[in-house]
Amino acid sequence: MNSSIVSIGSANPGTPIAQEDISKFMQKAHQLDEYESRRLNFLYRKSGITTRYSVLDDFEAKDPSEYSFFPPSKNLEPFPSTKDRMSVFCKTAPDLCEEAVRKCLSKRNVNASEVTHLVLVSCTGMTAPGVELELMSRLGFEDSIERYCIHFMGCYAAFTGIKLADKIVKAEPGARVLVVCVELCTLHFQKEYVEDNILANSLFGDGAAAALIMNAEDGLQINSYMSQVLREGEADMAWGIGDFGFEMKLSKYIPTLLDQGITKLKALFEEKFDLSTVENFAIHPGGKQILLKVQGAFGLPERANFHALEVLKAFGNMSSATILFVLERMMMDDEINGKILAMGFGPGLTLETLLLKKA
């Protein structure tokens, strides 16, 4: 019995926003002088990101008077509350999810009524009744479908969803499990000009992705997985709920911590995954430096990060949904065959790994 990711669909809101335009928004929002504006521009140019997406139009507005979500004032006061931001999530997340799910199911010619389990993943929005219930109404899922929600785990949460789906399929071989990740990261823009916010504001974008997992001989077969917590980085990546959106703790030392952590764990990786036989890697593009550090820690050739870098370039970091964008590209790449070791990182500092085999 093979549990496999047999199709992936993805979606983004609106049109791509140039990283340069987002930088201009940030300069106004942070009320930066000429010197700090040049420093911020440099960071954005070196980010490896060309465009990102947002459910908000404000980030490409030329002037504060054009803002539709943030107050049209230089200091953005009164700054939108968490309730304001969750209101936008509730209105926009179902649309993105629906698009991603329709694409996913159409690739496999599976009807919504055939899906037996629905797993919703998000760390940027929560509501009850949830997005998954809205999807049931829109897409025609059976009222008896089993629903699960994975919230607030961060960028590695898609791995948790996939592992849950794998366990369900192994317990119920006839199951067809849909894992849906939706992340509206840009809703949680923070205007205080501190390191954590500067890094987060330069990286994150919005998107959704859906993966269908079932008993099949094709697709990306799920072979094994492993979780590790790198305690040295426990304080360097964190995620909390504030009065004005969700607040990110994101240290510039994370790439170095991952490099050190992976180097220490290489023997464990070899024992678990037989690394010398792994042909391909799917690394969560949390940032350009993260990709380069992981590449260096494993001694990988530059081409190993090709799809991850392309996703980062076009979409930025979409938290949990991002790895599914990478895997979707790898599924469509005829030159990729054999084993794929996927890796994701998140608060903790948590490292998730998933060994797949492209059949």
ZINOR-V706276 format. One record per residue. N is the residue number from 1. PSI is psi in radians with two decimals (NA if undefined). Layout:
[[N/PSI] [N/PSI]]
//
This chain:
[[1/2.20] [2/2.12] [3/2.14] [4/2.56] [5/1.89] [6/-0.32] [7/2.66] [8/2.37] [9/2.55] [10/2.81] [11/2.62] [12/2.65] [13/2.49] [14/-2.54] [15/2.76] [16/2.42] [17/2.21] [18/2.41] [19/-0.58] [20/-0.69] [21/-0.65] [22/-0.67] [23/-0.73] [24/-0.71] [25/-0.79] [26/-0.68] [27/-0.73] [28/-0.81] [29/-0.67] [30/-0.10] [31/0.97] [32/2.60] [33/3.14] [34/-0.71] [35/-0.87] [36/-0.57] [37/-0.72] [38/-0.71] [39/-0.75] [40/-0.72] [41/-0.70] [42/-0.79] [43/-0.77] [44/-0.67] [45/-0.54] [46/0.05] [47/-0.31] [48/0.12] [49/2.30] [50/-0.74] [51/2.74] [52/2.99] [53/2.64] [54/2.57] [55/-0.17] [56/2.45] [57/-0.26] [58/-0.56] [59/-0.28] [60/0.14] [61/2.46] [62/-0.42] [63/2.56] [64/-0.46] [65/-0.28] [66/-0.03] [67/2.48] [68/-0.35] [69/-0.91] [70/2.59] [71/2.43] [72/1.01] [73/2.75] [74/-0.64] [75/0.11] [76/0.47] [77/2.50] [78/2.23] [79/2.34] [80/2.39] [81/2.97] [82/-0.67] [83/-0.74] [84/-0.76] [85/-0.70] [86/-0.50] [87/-0.74] [88/-0.71] [89/-0.83] [90/-0.59] [91/-0.61] [92/-0.51] [93/-0.73] [94/-0.62] [95/-0.81] [96/-0.78] [97/-0.78] [98/-0.77] [99/-0.79] [100/-0.74] [101/-0.77] [102/-0.73] [103/-0.77] [104/-0.89] [105/-0.60] [106/-0.55] [107/-0.43] [108/-0.04] [109/0.74] [110/2.32] [111/2.60] [112/-0.59] [113/-0.28] [114/-0.21] [115/2.26] [116/-0.45] [117/2.45] [118/2.12] [119/2.00] [120/2.29] [121/2.21] [122/2.44] [123/0.12] [124/0.04] [125/2.53] [126/2.45] [127/2.70] [128/2.27] [129/2.53] [130/-3.11] [131/-0.60] [132/-0.58] [133/-0.66] [134/-0.70] [135/-0.65] [136/-0.75] [137/-0.75] [138/-0.63] [139/-0.21] [140/0.49] [141/2.63] [142/2.54] [143/-0.31] [144/0.02] [145/2.47] [146/2.27] [147/2.45] [148/2.54] [149/2.27] [150/1.94] [151/2.55] [152/0.32] [153/-0.31] [154/-2.78] [155/-0.38] [156/0.06] [157/-0.45] [158/-0.59] [159/-0.73] [160/-0.74] [161/-0.74] [162/-0.70] [163/-0.70] [164/-0.78] [165/-0.72] [166/-0.75] [167/-0.63] [168/-0.80] [169/-0.65] [170/-0.56] [171/-0.57] [172/1.54] [173/-0.39] [174/0.02] [175/2.56] [176/1.88] [177/2.26] [178/2.06] [179/2.11] [180/2.06] [181/2.25] [182/2.17] [183/2.07] [184/1.22] [185/-0.61] [186/-0.24] [187/-0.39] [188/0.46] [189/2.30] [190/2.32] [191/-0.24] [192/2.26] [193/1.37] [194/2.85] [195/-0.83] [196/-0.83] [197/-0.68] [198/-0.82] [199/-0.83] [200/-0.77] [201/-0.42] [202/-0.21] [203/-0.69] [204/2.51] [205/-3.13] [206/2.50] [207/2.94] [208/2.64] [209/2.55] [210/2.40] [211/2.30] [212/2.19] [213/2.22] [214/3.06] [215/1.92] [216/2.77] [217/-0.23] [218/-3.00] [219/-2.63] [220/1.76] [221/2.35] [222/1.95] [223/-0.90] [224/3.01] [225/2.88] [226/2.48] [227/2.50] [228/2.49] [229/2.19] [230/1.62] [231/-0.47] [232/-0.42] [233/0.33] [234/-0.62] [235/-0.01] [236/-0.27] [237/2.04] [238/2.91] [239/2.14] [240/2.85] [241/2.10] [242/3.14] [243/-0.42] [244/1.00] [245/-3.12] [246/2.45] [247/2.29] [248/2.32] [249/2.00] [250/1.73] [251/2.58] [252/-0.18] [253/-0.05] [254/-0.82] [255/-0.74] [256/-0.71] [257/-0.70] [258/-0.73] [259/-0.86] [260/-0.74] [261/-0.78] [262/-0.69] [263/-0.72] [264/-0.53] [265/0.04] [266/-0.68] [267/-0.69] [268/-0.69] [269/-0.74] [270/-0.75] [271/-0.72] [272/-0.74] [273/-0.03] [274/1.12] [275/-0.60] [276/-0.29] [277/0.01] [278/2.12] [279/-0.47] [280/2.68] [281/2.45] [282/1.68] [283/2.28] [284/2.10] [285/1.24] [286/-0.28] [287/2.79] [288/-0.75] [289/-0.61] [290/-0.80] [291/-0.75] [292/-0.67] [293/-0.73] [294/-0.71] [295/-0.77] [296/-0.69] [297/-0.62] [298/-0.09] [299/0.70] [300/2.64] [301/2.80] [302/-0.60] [303/-0.31] [304/-0.48] [305/0.20] [306/-0.94] [307/-0.65] [308/-0.73] [309/-0.63] [310/-0.68] [311/-0.79] [312/-0.76] [313/-0.75] [314/-0.44] [315/-0.28] [316/-2.86] [317/1.98] [318/0.59] [319/-2.32] [320/-0.52] [321/-0.37] [322/-0.75] [323/-0.53] [324/-0.55] [325/-0.71] [326/-0.82] [327/-0.59] [328/-0.77] [329/-0.69] [330/-0.57] [331/-0.59] [332/-0.13] [333/1.89] [334/-0.29] [335/-0.15] [336/2.12] [337/2.84] [338/-2.65] [339/2.52] [340/2.14] [341/1.97] [342/2.50] [343/2.43] [344/2.72] [345/2.62] [346/-3.00] [347/2.40] [348/-0.89] [349/2.07] [350/2.37] [351/2.09] [352/2.43] [353/2.60] [354/2.08] [355/2.07] [356/2.82] [357/2.11] [358/1.99] [359/NA]]
//
